[in-house]
Amino acid sequence: MLGTGRMLNRTLPARVESLHELLAFIGAGAEGKGFSKDAVNRIRLVAEEALVNVFNYAYARGTQGEVEVRLVDMEGPEWGIEIRDQGIPFDPLSVADPDVEADIAERKIGGMGIFFIRSMTDAVR
């Protein structure tokens, strides 16, 4: 367990090959905070979506960079994950929610990952 106000971090190359280690780090942190197995699995799913977006879109083709994952223990049951990179800036809050009621053939491509992250978390900043 981190303890209130404490933070742990892990920095790895922003490549799919780093995904397993980063998700293990996040899962261990969530378990240490006392989350249920089901909650840990949901946390890992959300983190996977965010990390894969970084791996696929943060750095221009042919360039490499790193991704840093920070686990932040806050007061009470609150716990946060910060994902940082030095790639192309992207604000996930700038993406409108997709029209999930529209026929699948009429939907725009993309945007479901951010929608998924928003729907599975208490807050996204």
Buried (B, 14 or more C-beta within 10 A) or exposed (E): EBEEEEEBEBBBEBBEEBBEEBBEBBBEBBBBBEBEEEBBEBBBBBBBBBBEBBBEEBBEEEEEBBBBBBBBBEEEEEBBBEBEBEBEEBEBEEBEEBEEEEEEEEBEEEBBBBBBBBEEBEEEE
